[in-house]
């Protein structure tokens, strides 16, 4: 039995995963990233080890990914978040051929082959307008708790489009809609549909091929999942476990590296 670890240091959340032999999930944990990326990585990794009942010396390889991957000094390997998310998405949903990772900062769409290798990828270009940061602004402007945003938006019956491409300028548009007495739930769902529309444009640039899998923080937001499925016209793989896709993929790639080193050593 070989244990490998993946640590995904994102702008808002840090996730850690432990895998047995590159295929079986042993533990997953998450923590807020904050300003100290190294501490976030260490603490989240320690939580995963504790959850699995393992000591650090039982781990054959630690692979880091995400925005802060270079800030993890105890890593054995670092990989891009696109590569890691592709492998993690395919571990959880082997039929994945198109995927989109939507985090706090932006969204990345990629097409992969049957082995989880990235064939083509694109990123949104309009700062946080294509990511969860846009919804954070909307939550702040409307006074709705971020954790409640998605569930509240699902109560909408007539979503109102948010046309601005800038998360900062969205404030004035939201204020205008409120003064027009537009129901709050319709404003919130409109914001989710706005992001889904931008994400879809990015996804179309790489080619939409079923199955489509969603990773990143917004996989936990039911309103965004619904908005994306409505835009695509297909069901999207959106399991809560996909929140950990980057960390899982990093652990897979760490296992691949460990196997190659072991084979080379004889």
N, C-alpha and C positions, 0 to 999 in steps of 0.2 A: 504493500500500500504506500503510495507516494502522495503527500499533501503539498499542494502549491497554493499560494495566496495571490490575490489581486487587490490592489488598492486604487480606487478611482477618486482623485481629488478634484472635485468640481468647484465652480464659483460659489455655490450655495451649500451643497451637500458633499460629504465625503463618505464613500461606501467601501466596504471591505468584504471579500468573499474567500472562502476556503473550499477547495475542490479535492476530491480523492481521485487519483489516477486521471485527472483531466476531464472527468465526465460527471461525477457524482457530487452534488452540492452538500457540503458538510455544515457550513454556517454562512450567514450573511448579516451584516450590521451596517448601520448608518449613523452619522452625526453631522451637526452643522459644521461647515468648514471654518467660518470666522476669518480672522486675519493671519493666524499662525498655521500655515499649511502643514508644516512638519508635525506639529502637535496634533492637528486633526487626523493626520495619517497614522501616527503612533497610537493615539487613543482609540480610533476606530478599529485598527488592526488588533489591538489588545482586547477589545470587546468581542471580536470574532473568535479569537483564540480561547477566551474564557467561555464563550457560548459552546464551543466545540470540546472544551475540556482538554485542550492541547497546550503544550509548551512551545515556545518559539523555535526551539531546536528540532522540533518534529517537522518543520516546514522546509522543503527542499529548495524552493524558489519563491521569491517575492517580486512580483512585477507591478510596476506603477503605471498609471495612465491618467488622463484627464488634464485639466488646466494647470494643476500644480504638481504634476508628476516629477519634475526635476527637483522638487523640494523634499523628496523622501530619501534621506541619506542611506537608509539600510536596504534599498532596493537592489535586486540583482539584475534587473532589466527594466527598461521603460518602452512603452509602445504608444502609438497615437490613439486617441479616444475613438476615432472612426474605426480603426482596425479592431480595437477591443470590443466596441459595441456590436460590430458585425458578427464576431465570434460568439459573443454572449447571446445575441438574438437567435442565432442558429442553434445554440445549445438548447434553448428553451422551446424554440419553434423551428424544427429542422427544415420545414418547407419554405422558410423565409427566402425571398429573392429580392425584395425591395424593403428598405427600412428607413425610418426617420428618427433622429435623436433630437429631442427638443428639451433644452435645458434652460437655465436662467438667462444666459446671454444671447444665444442664437439657436438656429436649427440647422442640422446637417442631414442631407438625404443621401443615401447610397444604394447602389445595386450590387448584389453579391452572387457568387456562384454556389454550387451545391456543396463546396468545401468551406464556405464562409469567407472566401477571399473577396476583397473589394474590387469591383470592376470599374466603377465610376462613382464620383461623389461631387456634391455641390453644397455650399453653405449659403444661408440667407445673408444679405449684405446690408441690411438696414438696422444696424445695432440691435437693441433689445426688442425692436418691433416684431421680430419673428420668433421671439422666445418668451420664456416665463417672466422675464423682467417687465414686459408689457403688462401682464396681468397683475404684477405686484403694484405697478402704478395705478391701475384701475381699482384695485382693492383699496389703496390709500385714498384715492379721490372719492370713492363711494362709501367708505367707512365699513365695508364688509370684510370680515376676517379672511385672510388669504386661504386658510384651510377650508373655509365654508364656500368659497367663491364658486367652485364647480357645481356643488350640490344645489346652491341657490339659483344658479343660472339655468339649471334644468327645469325650473318652474316656469320658464318663459314660454309664451305662446306666440309672440310676434317680435322676434329679435330685430333690433335696429342696428344698421351697419355703422361701424366706427371706421370712417374713411381715412383718417390720417395715418401716415406711415411712420410717425415718430411717437415714441412712448411719452415724451415730454409734452408735445403739443396736444396729446390726447386729453390732457386736463381740461382745456378750454372746450373741447368738443363734448366731453362728458358733462361739464357744467351747463352747456347750452341745452343738452338733452334733458337734464334734470329740471331746468327752468321751464322747459316745454311740457313738464309733467309726464314724461315718458316713464313707464314703470321700470323700477330698478332692475328687475329680473330680465327685462328685455334689453337693457343696456349691457348687462353682464354677458348675456348670451351673444349679443352682437360683438362684443370684444373677443370672445372665444372663436366666433366664426371668422373674424378678421384675421386672427393668427392662423387658423386652419387654412384660409385662402392663400396666405403667403407661403405657408409650408407646402401646400399642394403645388404651387408654382415651382418651388425648388425641387420637389419630388419629380415633377414632370420633366425636368431638365436631365435627370439621370434615367428616366424611363420607369413607368409603373408596371411591375410584374408581380402577380400574386405568388406567394402570400406576402402581404404587407404587414410589417411589424413596427410598433412604436416603442422607443426606449426613451430614457431621460425622465426628469421630474414630472412632466405633464402626463406621463402614463397613469399617474394617480389622480388625474383630474377628469371626472366622468363627462363634464360638459365639453371639454376639448376632444375627448375620444369620440363623442357623438358627432361633433361638428366636423371632424376629419372624416369619419365614416360617411356622413351625408355628402360631403364634397366629393369623395372618392367613388361612392356608390358601391363599396364593398366593405365587408367586415374586416376590421383591423385587429391583429393580435395585440392585446393590451393588458396582459396579466400584470398584477402588482409586482411579480418577481422580476419583470423587465426593468424595474427601477434600478436593479443591480446588474444590468447587462454589461456595463463597462468593466466592473470589477470581476465578474465571472469570465468575460472574455480575456482579461489580463491574466487571470489564473490559468486559463486554457493555454495561452501562448507561453506562459512560464513553464507549463508542463512539457510543451513541445521542445522548448529550449533544454530543459533538464534531460529529456530522453536523448536528445542529440549529444549532449555532453557525456552522458553515461555510456552511450554507444562508442563514442570516440575514445573514451578512457579504457574501453575493453571490458 
